[in-house]
């Protein structure tokens, strides 16, 4: 083979994506360099088969921290190669890493130095255009439909008698996701490195999820309680704002027709400085939105803004939001309840039976989110927050239709869109049960794993 491939993160788990691709007599490339969450593990730099200084290129599939979070550490370890990604990922890269570095022990001067280095090293590229690296290696980005800027990467490596083709799926999204373009069909390849986060299940139907969200919001807020929604600052927060905006727009139309409106005056608080910043960046990248979002914007209905949407910016405002009376909706990070302002809201409101907690994304093992799901539904169930025992009396809801990851059927359909079967598929980015289930389905359809 004209290459060697080493999985340095998310080989047998969901977070911490990192893959080393070394081309024989060619460049050394890293695909993603993310942080691990919960019980997921990482290979220390000291155990890597190459020194960070010897890596020529770092490719980023998207700007989630479990795919980019170790970039500052990589630079500190000596990396000085080029960072290659799509234009939206380039725009999101420093804001996301600035927030992440705020939880480290780095000084403000160190953070500024690293941000300057990242900005200097990183380059944005267009979708569906082939670009050449050194030694004749070529790459092309395709829409992955996971978050704005997400991509899969197709590499073509010179070989004899024919070039060798490797495709990294990154994180694949679902068709019909708000704001995002649908995943592109993948080009043919000899080796496919594919995510398997939801390889063992299928999501709830997505076509009517706005109506389902409206229904559960009405029911949850009817008693004057609050709805807490842990959400990733990048992707999920903007998607939720979009869906609530659609609900409110629909209710305005109903009101005009003489029907009542249940949610029009309910305040929706985004209690996440990063989420607010990312929402602003999303707004500035409308050229990368899907057709529906562009149409709404052109018609004067901004799809990620509405009258009862409130920004909770300062820590002082955050403290006030903890005591706001219901009914109200609170969207806050982090998405897996591993930190951020959602922790304070849960500590203050999880014991109140009038409140509701919506999970709209994957909860990894070892995270508070997974613990709440596991133990909160039990009689007298509780979790520990900041070392204190907190009873889970709030009603829990898992809205699977909001996953940003493709489910089993969507993953299989995406592979089947290839012009020909890949020579081999390697499943990564999934827990054992998910990988095993997806492997069986693919093998039953004649794919080689």
N, C-alpha and C positions, 0 to 999 in steps of 0.2 A: 504494500500500500504506500502511496506517496505522502503519507501523513501519519501522525500518532495523535491519539485523543485520550486525554486524562480528565476524569470528572473530579472536580475539587470542591463541589458543593451541590446540594439538591440532587444527588445521584439516586438516593433512596429515601429522600424526604422532600418536603414541599418548599422550604425556604432556603436562602443562602445560595442561589444559583451561581455557578461558576464552572466553566469548562475550558480546558486548555487544548488548543489545536495547533500542533506543530507541523509545519509543512517541510518535508524533506528537501534540503537545499533551498528553502524558502523562508518566509516570515513565520514568526511565532506569535500566535494570536490567542487572546482571551475573550471568551464570549460571556459577558456579564461578570460582575464581582459584587455579590450581594451579601447582606447580613442575614444570619440565621435567627429565627425566632422560636420561642418556646423550647422544646427539647431537641430541636434540630441542631446538628453539629457542623463545624467547618474544619477544613484542613488548614492548619497554621501555615503561614508563609514559609516558615523554616523547613517544612516538610514538602514543599512544592518541588517538582523535578527541575524547575528553572528558577533563576533569580528574577524578581520583578523587574530589575533593570534590563534584563535580556528579552523582555516582551516587546514586540514591535507595535502591535495594535491591540486596543481594547474595544470590542464591539458591545454596544448596549442595546438590548432588545426593547427596553422601555425604562421608565424612571421610577418604578416602585423600589423602595429601599431594600427589599429582599433580592434585588437585581443590581443595585448600584451602591449600596450602603458602605462597602469596603473600598470604594475608589479613593477616598482620602488616605486611608491606611496604605493602599497600594502605592500611592505617590510618595508617601513618607518612607516606604520600603525601597524606593529607588526607581519606580516606573517613570519613564519620561517619553513613552511612545505616544502615538496618536489615539484619541478617543473618537470613535466613529458611531454615529447614530442618526436618526431622522431629525428633521428640523424642529418638530414639536418637542421631542425628547431633549434636544439641545437647549430649548427655551426653559424647560422644566428642571433641568439637571441641577443647576446651582441653587435655586430655591429649595429643592428637596434636600440636597446635601447640607445646605446652611442650617436647616431645621434639625437634621440628624446630628450634625456636629455640635449643636447646642446642648446635646445630652452627653457629650464627651468632656474630658478634662482639658480640652484645648483652650488656650487663651484667645481673645479677640484677634490678636495679631496673627496667631497661627491659623485661625479660620480664614482671615483675609488673604493670607499667603496661599493657602490651599485653593481658595476660590479663584484667585488670579491664575494659579497653575492650571486648574481644571478648565477655565475659560480659554486659556491659551492653547491647550492641547486638544480641545474638543471641536469637532466639525459636524455640521448637519448636512444630510444628503436627502435627495428626492426618493420617493417611492418608485418602484418598477423601472428603474434605470440601472444598467450594468456599469460598474466602476472597476477600474483596474488598480491592483496593488502591485508591489514589486514581484519579480520572478514570474510574471504572467498570471498570478492568482487574481480572480475576479469575484466580486460580491454584488448582490442585489437585495434590496429591502422590499418586502411585501407587507401590505396591511394585515395586522393580526387581530384587530377588532377588540382588543383587551382594554386599553385606555388610549387617550389621545397620544399619538406618536408611537404606539407599540408596533412592533414589526417582527416578522420572521426573516431569517437571513439565509440566502442561498449562495454557497461558495462553489466556484468552479476552479479546480486545481489541475494544472497541466499534468498529463500522464501519457503513457505509451501502452497500448496503441490509441487510447481515447482519454479525454479529460475525466477526472473523478469529481463527482458532485456530492456535496454534503449540505444538508438543510437543517438548521436549528429552528424549531418552531417558536421559541420563546414562549410566552403565555398567550394562548389562543382564546379569543373571546367568542361571543355568540352573535349570530346574525340578528339584525333588528335592534341593536343596542342604541339608546339615545345618543345623539351627537356624533357617534363613531361610524366610520365607514365599515361595511361588512368585511370579514376576512377575505383576502384574495385567494383564488385557487393556487395551490402550490405547484411549482415546476417539478419536473421529474428529477429524481436524485438516486444516487447509489446507497447513501446512508441518510436516514432520517432520525434526528434526535428530537423526540417529541415529549411534550409535557403530558402528565396523566393525573392531574389534581383530582378531577372528578371522573376518573376512569371506571369507577364502580357504580355510578348512579346517573340518573337523568333528572334534570331540573323540572320544576313546575313549569307549566306552559307560560310563555312570555307574552303572548299576544294580548292577554287580558290583564296583565299585571298592574297597569295603572288603575283599572277598576277594582282589582283586589286590594291594592294599597289604599284606595279611597274608602273601601268598605271597612277595612280593619282600623283605619285612622278614625273614622266616625265612631265605631264601636269603642275604641280605646279611650277616646276623648270625651265620650258622653257623660262620664261621671266626674268630669272636672279634673282629672289627673293629667299627668305629663307622659309624653312618649319620648323615650331615650333611644337614639339610634347611633350606635358606634359605627363610624364610617371612616374608611381610608380617606385622607385629605385629597388624594389624587385619584380621580376616577369615580369612586362611589359617591362622594359628596356631591359632585356636579350632576351625577345621574339622578340622585334623589331630588335635588333642586328642580331638575327638568321635569321629573314625574309629578311633583307637587304643583309646579307651574301649569302642567297639562290639566290636572284636577281642577285647579282654580279657574282656568280658562273655560273649562267645560261647565263649571258651576255658574260662571257669569252668563254663559249662553242659556243655561236653564233658568236663571233668574229673569233674564229678558223675556223668556217664554212664560213667566208667571209661576215658576217652580221655586221652592225654597232652596236656600244655600246654607249648608251646615258648617263649612270650614273656612269661609271667606275671611272671617275676622280672627282666626286662630294664628297667633304669632309663631313663626318658625325661626329659631335661633341657630345660626351656624357658629358654634363656640370652638373655633379652631383658626388661629392666625394663619397657619399654613393652608388650611382649606380655603380660606378667603383669598389668599394670595394666588393659589392655584386656580380658583374660579375666575379671578381677574385675568390670569394668563390664558385660560381656556377662551375667555371672551375675545382676547386679542388674536386668537388663532382660528378665526371663523373660516378661513380658506381651507382648513383641514376638516371641517365638520361634514356630516352627511347631508344629503339633499334636503331632507325634511327640516333639519335645524336651520339650514341656510334659508329655506323658504319662509319659516316663521320669522326669522330676523328681518328679512326683506319686507314682510308684511307689517312690521312694527311690533311684533310680539316676541320680545327677547326671551329665548327659551330657558335661560338660567338666571332670571330675575323676576321678582314680583313684589307687590306693595307690602305684604306682611312678612317679607324676608328681612331679618335683622342680623347685622354683623356684630359679634361679640369679640372685640379686638383686644382690649387691654386686660390685664389680670384683674384690675378693679371691676371692670364690667363682668368678667367671669364670676367673681365672687357674688355680684348682684344676681347673676343668672341662676345661681344655686338656690336662691330663695324666691324666685319668681313663682307666682301662683299659676295653677293650671286653669283651663286647658292650654297646653303649649307643646310644641315639638322642639326637641333639642337634638341637633346633629353635631356630634363631636368626635374627635379622634382620641385614641387610636382604634382602628377597625377591629382588632382582636382584644381590645381592652388591656393591652400590655403597658399602657402609660397614657400620657396626655390628659386632657381635661375631662374626658368621659369618666375617668376614675373618680373624680370629686362628685360628679353627678350620681354615679352609682352608689357611692358611699352615703350620699345624702338622701337618695330616693328609692333604693332597691327594697327597703323594708315596707314601703307604703303600697298597700294592695290596690290603690286607685291608679297607680302608675303602670306603665307597660314598657317592655324592652324589646325592640325589634332587632334581630340579627339579620343582616343583609349581605353577609359574606362568610367566607371560610374561616373557621376558628381552629387554629392549629393546636395539637397536643401541647399541654404545659402552659397554655395561656389562660388568663382569667375568663375570657369569653367561653372557652371550652369548658372550664370548671362550672360556670353559671349554667350552661346547657346541661351538663352532666348531673350536677347536684341540685340545681335550683328547682327542678320539676319534682323532686322527692318531697315527701311529707317532712315539714320542718327543715327543709334544705337550706344550707347556708354556704357561703364562701368567705374567704379571708381577704380583706382589702386593707392594705397598709398595716398588716399584722393583726387587724381587728376582725372579729367574727361579725358578719353581716347577714342577717336573715333574708332569704329571697322570697318576698311576698308579692312582688310585682309580677304581672302576667308576662310570660315569655312567648315570643313568636319568632319562628324561623321562616323568612321569606326567601325561599330558594330561587325563585324566579329572578332575583337580583344578582346572581353570581356573575362576575366578570369573566369567569372561566368557562370554556366550552364543556359540556357534559359528555358522557360516553358516546351518545349517538352523534353529536356534533363533531367530536374528534374523529370518529370513524368516517363520517361523511366527508370531512376535510381531506383525509388521506385518500379516500376514493375519488376525489376530484383531480388527483394527479393523472397526467396523461398515461402513465404506466406505473405498475407497482414498484415501490422502491426496492433496491437490492436487499436492504436490511433496515429494521426499525429498532432503535434503542429507546426504551421508555425511561424518563427521568421525572423529577418534580412531582412526585406522588408518594403517598404512603403505600405500604406493601399491599394492602387489600385492593387499593385502586389500581396499582400496576398489574397485579395478578389478574384481576377481572378484565382489564382492557386488553392484556396480552392474549387471554383466551379468545375474546371476541375477534381480535385481529387474526389470530392463527386459524380460527374456524373459517375465516374468509380468504385464507390462502396467503396471508402475509408472513414473512420470515422475520422472526425476532430472536 
